[in-house]
Amino acid sequence: MIELYLSKVTETSETEQAGKLYARVNYKQALSVSDMARHMAEHNTVFSEGSILGVLTDFVKCVREQVLNGNTVKIDNLAIFKATVEANGLETLYDAQTDKVAQASLGELKQGDKTGPAVKTVKLLAQSTGDLTRDELKKVVKLSWTDKAKAEIAAAKGSLTPSTSGSGSSNTGGNNGGGSAGFETGGE
């Protein structure tokens, strides 16, 4: 389950988002390769945590190597990994006045330099594929508010108290069978 919290864009921002509330993911923890190896070993596999860790560590090194060689690496149902660049806008490929040609290098373009380094920076891009594409995730994702967000929503409504269980109350709302959708009504 993915838990969400609310983030408000500051009123001083000069964008149309100023003052609006946006849902953000509340990340619980960052799992390392070792953590993932331990988790995978717990799935009744014949491979030990150490064996899995070794394979995953080598896999990460190989993905890096292939990306730096200009290849894309597709891991089915996960992502396509590739390098991308943020480029400098070159005015020309060759500047006759300075006898300089465009450089396939990394760096900032200095003022007045028409051909300098072609690239500002290089980045790793991971594009989802298969079961992790946006459309596939939308079919299976389960979302809920954090307890803090539930309390903020309840305070905004003024009359509801958030349920700590997240399951709502046993209040059926009288004869209409209604519920409280994760909030408990009334007092004790």
C-alpha positions as CSV (number, residue, x, y, z in Angstrom):
1,M,0.0,0.0,0.0
2,I,1.3,3.5,-0.9
3,E,0.6,6.0,1.8
4,L,0.1,9.7,0.9
5,Y,0.6,12.9,2.7
6,L,-0.4,16.5,1.8
7,S,2.0,19.2,0.7
8,K,1.0,22.8,0.2
9,V,2.8,24.9,-2.4
10,T,3.8,28.2,-0.6
11,E,1.5,31.2,-1.1
12,T,4.6,33.3,-2.1
13,S,5.1,31.1,-5.2
14,E,4.1,32.9,-8.4
15,T,2.8,29.8,-10.1
16,E,-0.9,28.8,-10.4
17,Q,-0.1,26.0,-8.0
18,A,0.5,28.5,-5.2
19,G,-1.7,27.7,-2.1
20,K,-2.9,24.3,-3.5
21,L,-2.5,21.0,-1.7
22,Y,-0.9,18.1,-3.5
23,A,-0.7,14.4,-2.5
24,R,2.9,13.1,-2.2
25,V,4.1,9.6,-1.5
26,N,5.3,9.0,2.1
27,Y,8.3,6.7,1.5
28,K,8.7,4.3,4.4
29,Q,12.3,3.3,3.8
30,A,15.0,3.0,1.1
31,L,16.0,-0.6,0.5
32,S,19.6,-1.4,-0.3
33,V,20.8,-4.2,-2.5
34,S,21.6,-6.1,0.7
35,D,18.0,-5.5,2.0
36,M,16.6,-6.8,-1.3
37,A,18.8,-9.9,-1.2
38,R,17.6,-10.6,2.3
39,H,14.0,-10.1,1.2
40,M,14.4,-12.3,-1.8
41,A,16.0,-15.1,0.3
42,E,12.9,-15.1,2.5
43,H,10.7,-16.1,-0.4
44,N,11.6,-19.8,0.0
45,T,14.3,-19.9,-2.6
46,V,17.1,-22.4,-2.7
47,F,19.6,-19.5,-3.0
48,S,21.2,-18.0,0.1
49,E,21.1,-14.3,0.9
50,G,24.8,-14.2,0.1
51,S,24.4,-15.8,-3.3
52,I,21.6,-13.5,-4.2
53,L,23.6,-10.5,-3.0
54,G,26.5,-11.5,-5.2
55,V,24.3,-11.8,-8.3
56,L,22.6,-8.5,-7.6
57,T,25.9,-6.7,-6.9
58,D,27.3,-8.0,-10.2
59,F,24.1,-7.1,-12.0
60,V,24.3,-3.5,-10.9
61,K,27.9,-3.3,-12.0
62,C,27.0,-4.8,-15.4
63,V,24.0,-2.4,-15.9
64,R,26.3,0.5,-15.2
65,E,29.0,-0.8,-17.6
66,Q,26.5,-1.2,-20.4
67,V,24.8,2.1,-19.9
68,L,28.2,3.9,-20.0
69,N,29.0,2.0,-23.2
70,G,25.9,3.7,-24.8
71,N,23.6,0.7,-24.5
72,T,20.1,0.6,-23.1
73,V,19.4,-2.2,-20.6
74,K,15.8,-3.5,-20.5
75,I,14.8,-5.5,-17.4
76,D,11.4,-7.0,-18.4
77,N,8.5,-5.8,-16.2
78,L,10.8,-3.3,-14.4
79,A,12.6,-0.6,-16.4
80,I,14.7,0.4,-19.4
81,F,17.9,2.0,-18.1
82,K,19.8,4.4,-20.3
83,A,22.1,7.4,-20.2
84,T,20.8,10.8,-21.3
85,V,22.5,14.2,-21.6
86,E,21.6,17.8,-20.8
87,A,23.1,19.6,-23.8
88,N,24.6,23.1,-24.2
89,G,23.1,25.0,-27.1
90,L,26.0,25.4,-29.6
91,E,25.9,28.2,-32.1
92,T,28.1,26.4,-34.6
93,L,30.2,23.2,-35.2
94,Y,33.3,25.2,-36.1
95,D,34.3,28.7,-35.2
96,A,36.7,30.0,-37.8
97,Q,37.8,33.0,-35.7
98,T,39.1,30.8,-32.9
99,D,39.7,27.7,-35.0
100,K,37.7,25.6,-32.5
101,V,35.4,22.7,-33.3
102,A,32.5,21.5,-31.2
103,Q,33.7,19.2,-28.4
104,A,32.1,16.0,-27.4
105,S,32.9,16.8,-23.8
106,L,31.3,17.6,-20.5
107,G,31.3,21.1,-19.0
108,E,29.7,24.6,-18.9
109,L,29.6,26.7,-22.1
110,K,31.5,29.9,-21.3
111,Q,30.2,33.2,-22.4
112,G,31.2,34.0,-26.0
113,D,32.2,30.3,-26.7
114,K,30.3,29.2,-29.8
115,T,31.6,25.6,-29.9
116,G,32.6,24.7,-26.3
117,P,31.5,21.4,-24.5
118,A,28.4,20.0,-26.1
119,V,27.2,18.5,-22.9
120,K,26.3,20.1,-19.5
121,T,25.7,16.9,-17.6
122,V,24.9,13.2,-18.1
123,K,22.0,11.5,-16.2
124,L,20.7,8.0,-15.8
125,L,17.1,7.6,-17.0
126,A,14.9,4.7,-15.9
127,Q,11.8,4.2,-18.0
128,S,9.2,1.8,-16.7
129,T,8.2,-1.2,-18.8
130,G,5.8,-4.1,-18.7
131,D,4.1,-4.6,-15.4
132,L,5.4,-1.3,-14.0
133,T,4.2,1.0,-16.8
134,R,1.8,3.8,-15.6
135,D,-1.2,2.1,-17.1
136,E,-0.4,-1.2,-15.4
137,L,0.3,0.4,-12.0
138,K,-3.0,2.3,-12.1
139,K,-4.8,-1.1,-12.3
140,V,-3.3,-2.5,-9.1
141,V,-2.1,0.3,-6.9
142,K,-3.7,0.7,-3.4
143,L,-3.6,4.2,-1.9
144,S,-4.3,5.5,1.6
145,W,-3.6,8.7,3.6
146,T,-1.1,8.7,6.4
147,D,-2.5,9.2,9.9
148,K,-1.3,12.8,9.8
149,A,-3.1,13.5,6.5
150,K,-6.3,11.9,7.9
151,A,-6.1,14.2,10.9
152,E,-5.6,17.2,8.6
153,I,-8.6,16.2,6.5
154,A,-10.7,15.7,9.7
155,A,-9.7,19.1,11.0
156,A,-10.6,20.7,7.7
157,K,-14.1,19.1,8.0
158,G,-14.4,20.1,11.6
159,S,-16.6,17.3,12.8
160,L,-14.7,14.1,12.1
161,T,-11.9,12.3,14.0
162,P,-9.5,10.2,11.9
163,S,-9.6,6.4,12.6
164,T,-6.2,5.2,13.7
165,S,-7.0,1.8,12.0
166,G,-7.8,3.4,8.7
167,S,-10.8,1.1,8.4
168,G,-13.5,3.5,9.4
169,S,-15.9,3.2,12.3
170,S,-18.6,0.7,12.9
171,N,-21.1,3.6,12.7
172,T,-23.5,2.6,9.9
173,G,-25.0,6.0,9.6
174,G,-28.5,4.9,10.7
175,N,-30.8,2.9,8.4
176,N,-29.1,3.9,5.2
177,G,-26.1,1.6,5.6
178,G,-23.6,4.5,5.2
179,G,-20.1,4.3,6.7
180,S,-17.4,6.8,7.5
181,A,-14.8,6.0,4.9
182,G,-11.9,5.8,7.3
183,F,-13.1,8.4,9.7
184,E,-14.9,8.0,13.0
185,T,-17.7,10.3,13.9
186,G,-18.6,11.7,17.2
187,G,-17.1,11.4,20.7
188,E,-15.9,8.5,22.7
